[in-house]
Amino acid sequence: MDGRDLAATDTPAAASLLALSDLLVLDFSRVLAGPLATMLLADHGATVVKVERPGAGDDTRAWGPPRDAAGTATYFLSVNRNKRSLALDLQDPDDLALARELAARADVVVENFRPGVMARLGLDHATLSAANPGLVYATITGFGSSGAGAAMPGYDLLVQAVGGLMSVTGDADGEPQKAGVALVDVIAGLFATTGILAALRHRAATGQGQRVEVDLLSALLAALVNQASAYTAAGAVPGRMGNAHPSIAPYELFAAGGGTRLVLAVGNDRQFRRLCELLGAPALADDPRYATNPARVAAREALRGELERLLASAPAGEWAERLLAAGVPAGEVNDLAGAFALAQRLGLEPIAELAPLDGDAAPTPIVRNPVRMSATPPRHATAPPPLGELDRAEARSLFGL
């Protein structure tokens, strides 16, 4: 496969069937939320030109180790496949003029600069949409683009703290904990992608573009789902419960034989009865303390003791195999190697290979886009581009200038 043929795909579907192959995306974003959104658009066929600072590029190019065999920081690798890189100094009048020219022909512009930066550059929505009324312009901020939040720095860890996620993560008697990945950025990127696609659908019907804005704090509050609605609808302020669930039991991590750990995710009374039968204690399912989910939630600690006493007779792996065969959701806690191995055993093909743009290096293994589509599946075409590999003449040609 020609590394520069961004219409190529690793699926049987023809390039012309890529769902977004007619879109031109100018991507001014960096780090995680914005690049994730534009990568997803690129996976579905959009031509994405990533505008980067000359000599430095996206911050995550330097966020290593680890690096892959070609020397690319794996953080940058995770959200920048299927793109082209154009190095522009937006403080330089000629480079800024080119950025404006490209934006005038783009279908989508994505940016996550501090509020006010794009307006000073003449690259804001109001300016660009005057020349390009069909433009979908997506902005990702930390705490909104106006009001008191505009000046606040939007770092994932900070938002996890002030947005309440850390207050419900960790042991009840321990300190608040962050998630093990920059989860708020990922969530915001996904919300931004759905907003962009909805705006494109509106444009298809009306010819009019619009501005799409997602802020990290609002994205997190929306992603807290049942924990958030516990507060908004019932006035309850959830706290940390370790691995337990506020509304379901048994739904947490349990000690099993040989010092192993087993997750049980029992979602209904029928599954609980099967669990008890398999553990050799069917009477537990008829005990009034445990017979219904509300009762089990109220007696969570007593139930935990009963189950761990029974689970001590075998290691977690053995229990997981037996429970799953009986239709009871259970499993061990995998590291990432174990997680990928499981997905591979299940036939999910979790890893795809990306062709390098230069055509010389070995293909780069990456996590496959999880969306499966029968007619227009996403592509896994090219590895993230070297900084500034797209020259100005090529950029103009891509955008029909």
C-alpha positions as CSV (number, residue, x, y, z in Angstrom):
1,M,0.0,0.0,0.0
2,D,1.3,3.5,-0.9
3,G,1.8,5.2,2.5
4,R,0.6,8.5,1.0
5,D,-2.7,7.1,-0.2
6,L,-4.9,8.2,2.7
7,A,-7.9,6.8,0.9
8,A,-6.5,3.3,1.4
9,T,-8.1,0.9,3.9
10,D,-7.3,-2.4,5.4
11,T,-10.8,-3.7,4.9
12,P,-12.5,-5.2,1.9
13,A,-14.6,-2.0,1.5
14,A,-13.4,0.2,-1.4
15,A,-11.9,3.6,-0.5
16,S,-14.9,5.3,-2.1
17,L,-17.2,3.7,0.5
18,L,-15.5,5.4,3.5
19,A,-18.2,7.4,5.1
20,L,-16.4,10.7,5.4
21,S,-14.1,10.6,2.4
22,D,-15.5,13.8,1.0
23,L,-14.5,15.9,4.1
24,L,-11.6,18.2,4.5
25,V,-10.6,18.8,8.1
26,L,-8.1,21.4,9.3
27,D,-6.9,20.4,12.8
28,F,-5.3,23.0,15.0
29,S,-5.7,20.9,18.1
30,R,-3.0,19.2,20.1
31,V,-2.4,16.7,23.0
32,L,-5.4,14.4,23.3
33,A,-9.1,15.5,23.2
34,G,-9.0,17.3,19.8
35,P,-6.5,14.9,18.1
36,L,-8.7,12.0,19.2
37,A,-11.8,13.6,17.6
38,T,-9.9,14.3,14.3
39,M,-8.4,10.9,14.2
40,L,-11.8,9.3,14.4
41,L,-12.9,11.5,11.5
42,A,-9.8,10.4,9.6
43,D,-10.5,6.7,10.4
44,H,-13.8,7.2,8.5
45,G,-12.1,8.7,5.5
46,A,-11.8,12.4,6.1
47,T,-8.7,14.1,4.9
48,V,-7.2,15.6,8.1
49,V,-4.4,18.1,7.9
50,K,-2.8,18.6,11.3
51,V,-1.3,22.1,11.7
52,E,1.8,22.0,14.0
53,R,4.4,24.3,15.3
54,P,7.6,24.2,13.1
55,G,10.5,22.5,14.9
56,A,8.4,21.2,17.8
57,G,4.9,20.1,16.7
58,D,2.3,18.6,19.0
59,D,3.4,18.5,22.6
60,T,2.9,14.7,22.7
61,R,5.6,14.2,20.1
62,A,8.0,14.7,23.0
63,W,6.1,12.7,25.5
64,G,8.3,9.6,25.7
65,P,9.4,7.0,26.5
66,P,7.9,4.7,25.6
67,R,8.5,5.0,21.8
68,D,7.8,2.6,19.0
69,A,10.4,1.0,16.8
70,A,10.4,4.0,14.5
71,G,11.1,6.4,17.4
72,T,7.6,7.9,17.6
73,A,6.3,8.6,21.1
74,T,3.5,6.1,21.7
75,Y,1.3,8.9,23.3
76,F,1.4,10.8,19.9
77,L,0.9,7.6,18.1
78,S,-2.3,6.8,19.9
79,V,-4.4,9.7,18.5
80,N,-2.8,10.8,15.2
81,R,-3.0,8.0,12.6
82,N,-4.4,8.7,9.1
83,K,-3.4,12.4,9.2
84,R,-1.0,14.7,7.3
85,S,1.2,17.2,9.1
86,L,1.6,20.8,8.0
87,A,4.1,22.9,9.9
88,L,3.0,26.5,10.1
89,D,4.1,29.4,12.3
90,L,0.9,31.2,13.0
91,Q,2.9,34.3,14.1
92,D,4.3,34.5,10.6
93,P,2.1,36.5,8.2
94,D,2.6,34.2,5.2
95,D,1.9,31.0,7.2
96,L,-1.1,32.6,8.9
97,A,-2.4,33.7,5.4
98,L,-2.1,30.1,4.2
99,A,-3.9,28.8,7.3
100,R,-6.8,31.2,6.6
101,E,-6.9,30.1,2.9
102,L,-7.1,26.4,3.9
103,A,-9.8,27.2,6.5
104,A,-11.8,29.0,3.8
105,R,-12.0,25.7,1.9
106,A,-12.3,23.3,4.9
107,D,-15.5,21.4,5.9
108,V,-14.4,21.2,9.5
109,V,-11.9,23.2,11.7
110,V,-11.0,21.8,15.1
111,E,-9.1,23.8,17.8
112,N,-8.3,23.7,21.5
113,F,-6.3,26.9,22.0
114,R,-6.9,29.1,25.0
115,P,-10.0,31.2,24.5
116,G,-9.2,34.3,22.6
117,V,-6.2,33.0,20.7
118,M,-7.9,32.1,17.5
119,A,-9.8,35.4,17.5
120,R,-6.5,37.3,17.7
121,L,-5.2,35.3,14.7
122,G,-8.4,35.9,12.7
123,L,-9.1,32.1,12.7
124,D,-12.1,32.2,14.9
125,H,-15.6,30.9,14.0
126,A,-17.1,34.4,13.3
127,T,-14.3,35.4,10.9
128,L,-14.0,32.1,9.1
129,S,-17.7,31.4,8.7
130,A,-18.2,34.8,7.1
131,A,-16.1,33.5,4.1
132,N,-17.2,29.8,4.6
133,P,-20.8,29.7,5.7
134,G,-20.9,25.9,5.6
135,L,-17.9,25.5,8.0
136,V,-18.3,23.3,11.1
137,Y,-16.1,24.8,13.7
138,A,-15.3,22.7,16.8
139,T,-13.8,24.2,19.9
140,I,-12.6,22.2,22.9
141,T,-12.0,24.1,26.1
142,G,-11.3,23.2,29.8
143,F,-14.1,25.2,31.5
144,G,-15.9,27.1,28.7
145,S,-14.9,29.8,26.3
146,S,-16.6,32.7,28.2
147,G,-17.1,33.7,31.8
148,A,-14.9,32.9,34.7
149,G,-13.9,29.5,33.3
150,A,-12.3,30.9,30.2
151,A,-9.0,31.7,32.0
152,M,-8.8,28.3,33.8
153,P,-6.2,25.8,32.5
154,G,-7.9,22.6,31.2
155,Y,-5.7,19.8,32.4
156,D,-7.3,16.3,32.7
157,L,-6.0,15.7,36.2
158,L,-7.4,19.0,37.3
159,V,-10.8,18.4,35.8
160,Q,-10.9,14.9,37.3
161,A,-10.4,16.6,40.7
162,V,-12.7,19.6,40.5
163,G,-15.3,17.7,38.4
164,G,-16.0,15.1,41.0
165,L,-14.5,12.0,39.4
166,M,-11.8,11.6,42.0
167,S,-14.4,12.0,44.8
168,V,-16.0,8.7,43.7
169,T,-12.8,6.9,42.8
170,G,-10.7,5.0,45.3
171,D,-11.2,3.2,48.6
172,A,-13.7,4.7,51.1
173,D,-11.0,5.2,53.7
174,G,-8.3,6.2,51.3
175,E,-7.4,9.3,49.3
176,P,-9.3,10.4,46.1
177,Q,-7.8,8.7,43.0
178,K,-7.6,9.6,39.4
179,A,-8.5,7.2,36.6
180,G,-5.5,5.4,35.1
181,V,-5.8,7.2,31.8
182,A,-6.7,10.8,30.8
183,L,-10.3,9.8,30.7
184,V,-11.8,13.3,30.7
185,D,-9.9,14.2,27.5
186,V,-11.1,10.9,25.9
187,I,-14.7,11.6,26.8
188,A,-14.5,15.2,25.6
189,G,-13.0,14.0,22.3
190,L,-15.9,11.5,21.8
191,F,-18.5,14.2,22.6
192,A,-16.8,16.5,20.2
193,T,-16.9,13.9,17.4
194,T,-20.6,13.3,17.9
195,G,-21.2,17.1,17.9
196,I,-19.2,17.5,14.6
197,L,-21.1,14.7,13.0
198,A,-24.5,16.1,14.1
199,A,-23.4,19.6,12.7
200,L,-22.4,18.0,9.4
201,R,-25.8,16.3,9.2
202,H,-27.5,19.7,9.8
203,R,-25.3,21.2,7.1
204,A,-26.3,18.5,4.6
205,A,-30.0,19.5,5.2
206,T,-29.6,23.2,5.3
207,G,-26.2,24.2,3.8
208,Q,-25.3,26.0,7.0
209,G,-22.4,25.2,9.2
210,Q,-22.2,26.0,12.9
211,R,-19.9,26.2,15.9
212,V,-19.6,23.2,18.2
213,E,-18.1,23.6,21.6
214,V,-17.3,21.0,24.3
215,D,-15.7,21.8,27.6
216,L,-13.9,19.2,29.7
217,L,-15.9,19.9,32.9
218,S,-19.3,19.5,31.2
219,A,-18.1,16.4,29.4
220,L,-17.1,14.8,32.7
221,L,-20.3,15.7,34.5
222,A,-22.3,14.1,31.6
223,A,-20.1,11.1,31.7
224,L,-20.7,10.6,35.5
225,V,-24.2,9.3,34.4
226,N,-25.8,7.5,37.3
227,Q,-23.5,9.1,39.9
228,A,-24.4,12.6,38.5
229,S,-28.2,11.8,38.3
230,A,-28.0,10.6,42.0
231,Y,-27.2,14.2,42.8
232,T,-29.3,16.1,40.3
233,A,-32.5,14.0,40.7
234,A,-32.2,12.8,44.3
235,G,-29.8,15.2,46.0
236,A,-27.5,12.4,47.0
237,V,-23.7,13.1,47.0
238,P,-22.0,9.8,46.2
239,G,-18.6,9.0,47.8
240,R,-15.8,6.6,47.2
241,M,-16.7,2.9,47.5
242,G,-13.5,1.2,46.3
243,N,-14.6,-1.3,43.7
244,A,-18.2,-1.6,44.9
245,H,-21.2,-0.3,43.1
246,P,-23.7,2.1,44.8
247,S,-26.8,0.3,43.4
248,I,-25.8,-3.3,42.6
249,A,-24.4,-6.2,44.7
250,P,-22.4,-8.3,44.4
251,Y,-20.6,-6.1,41.8
252,E,-17.0,-5.7,42.9
253,L,-13.6,-7.3,43.4
254,F,-13.4,-10.4,45.8
255,A,-10.6,-12.4,47.3
256,A,-10.4,-15.9,46.0
257,G,-8.1,-18.9,46.6
258,G,-4.4,-18.7,46.5
259,G,-4.3,-14.9,47.0
260,T,-6.0,-14.3,43.6
261,R,-8.8,-11.7,42.9
262,L,-12.1,-12.2,41.1
263,V,-14.5,-9.7,39.8
264,L,-18.2,-10.5,40.1
265,A,-20.7,-8.4,38.2
266,V,-24.0,-9.9,39.2
267,G,-26.7,-7.7,37.7
268,N,-29.9,-9.5,38.6
269,D,-31.5,-12.0,41.0
270,R,-31.4,-14.8,38.5
271,Q,-27.6,-14.5,38.1
272,F,-27.2,-14.3,41.9
273,R,-29.1,-17.6,42.3
274,R,-26.8,-19.3,39.7
275,L,-23.8,-17.9,41.6
276,C,-25.0,-19.4,44.8
277,E,-25.7,-22.7,43.3
278,L,-22.3,-22.9,41.7
279,L,-20.6,-22.0,45.0
280,G,-22.5,-24.8,46.7
281,A,-24.6,-22.6,48.8
282,P,-28.0,-22.3,47.1
283,A,-29.7,-21.4,50.4
284,L,-28.0,-17.9,50.2
285,A,-30.3,-17.0,47.3
286,D,-33.4,-17.6,49.5
287,D,-32.0,-15.8,52.5
288,P,-34.1,-12.7,53.0
289,R,-30.9,-10.6,53.5
290,Y,-29.7,-11.5,50.0
291,A,-32.8,-12.6,48.0
292,T,-33.2,-9.3,46.1
293,N,-30.8,-6.7,44.8
294,P,-31.9,-3.9,47.2
295,A,-31.5,-6.3,50.1
296,R,-28.0,-7.3,48.9
297,V,-27.0,-3.7,48.6
298,A,-28.1,-3.1,52.2
299,A,-26.2,-6.1,53.4
300,R,-23.2,-5.7,51.2
301,E,-20.5,-6.3,53.8
302,A,-22.1,-9.4,55.2
303,L,-22.6,-10.8,51.7
304,R,-19.0,-10.1,50.9
305,G,-17.9,-12.1,53.8
306,E,-20.1,-15.1,52.8
307,L,-18.9,-15.0,49.2
308,E,-15.2,-14.7,50.0
309,R,-15.4,-17.7,52.4
310,L,-16.8,-19.8,49.6
311,L,-14.5,-18.4,46.9
312,A,-11.4,-19.3,49.0
313,S,-11.7,-22.9,47.9
314,A,-10.4,-22.2,44.3
315,P,-8.3,-19.6,42.5
316,A,-9.9,-16.8,40.6
317,G,-9.1,-18.2,37.1
318,E,-10.9,-21.4,37.9
319,W,-13.9,-19.6,39.3
320,A,-14.1,-17.3,36.3
321,E,-14.2,-20.2,33.9
322,R,-16.9,-22.0,35.8
323,L,-19.0,-19.0,36.4
324,L,-18.9,-17.7,32.9
325,A,-19.9,-21.1,31.6
326,A,-23.0,-20.9,33.9
327,G,-23.9,-17.4,32.7
328,V,-22.6,-15.5,35.7
329,P,-20.5,-12.4,34.8
330,A,-17.0,-13.0,36.3
331,G,-13.4,-12.5,35.5
332,E,-9.8,-11.9,36.7
333,V,-8.1,-8.5,36.7
334,N,-5.9,-8.5,33.6
335,D,-3.0,-6.2,32.9
336,L,-2.9,-4.8,29.4
337,A,-1.0,-7.8,28.0
338,G,-3.8,-10.1,29.4
339,A,-6.5,-7.8,28.1
340,F,-5.2,-7.8,24.5
341,A,-4.7,-11.6,24.7
342,L,-8.3,-12.0,25.8
343,A,-9.6,-9.8,23.0
344,Q,-7.5,-11.9,20.6
345,R,-8.8,-15.2,21.9
346,L,-12.3,-13.9,21.5
347,G,-11.7,-13.1,17.8
348,L,-12.0,-9.4,18.3
349,E,-8.8,-8.6,16.4
350,P,-7.8,-5.7,18.7
351,I,-4.6,-4.8,16.9
352,A,-4.2,-3.3,13.4
353,E,-1.1,-2.3,11.5
354,L,-0.4,1.2,10.1
355,A,1.8,1.7,7.1
356,P,4.5,4.3,7.5
357,L,4.2,7.5,5.3
358,D,7.8,7.1,4.1
359,G,7.2,3.5,3.0
360,D,10.5,2.2,4.4
361,A,9.9,1.5,8.1
362,A,8.0,-1.6,9.4
363,P,4.2,-1.3,9.9
364,T,3.2,0.1,13.3
365,P,0.8,-2.0,15.5
366,I,-2.0,0.1,17.0
367,V,-5.3,-0.4,18.8
368,R,-8.0,-1.0,16.2
369,N,-10.9,1.4,16.0
370,P,-13.6,-0.4,17.9
371,V,-16.5,0.5,15.5
372,R,-17.5,-2.3,13.1
373,M,-19.6,-1.3,10.1
374,S,-20.9,-3.6,7.4
375,A,-20.7,-1.1,4.5
376,T,-18.3,1.7,5.5
377,P,-15.8,0.3,8.0
378,P,-13.1,2.6,9.4
379,R,-9.7,2.4,7.9
380,H,-6.3,1.8,9.6
381,A,-4.1,3.3,6.8
382,T,-1.1,5.2,7.8
383,A,1.0,5.9,10.9
384,P,1.1,9.4,12.3
385,P,3.1,11.7,10.0
386,P,6.5,13.1,10.5
387,L,6.4,16.7,11.6
388,G,5.8,19.0,8.5
389,E,5.8,16.2,5.9
390,L,3.1,18.0,3.9
391,D,4.6,20.9,2.0
392,R,2.6,24.1,1.3
393,A,2.0,23.3,-2.3
394,E,0.6,19.8,-1.4
395,A,-1.6,21.4,1.2
396,R,-3.1,23.9,-1.3
397,S,-3.7,21.1,-3.7
398,L,-5.5,18.9,-1.1
399,F,-7.8,21.8,-0.4
400,G,-8.4,22.7,-4.0
401,L,-6.5,26.0,-4.0
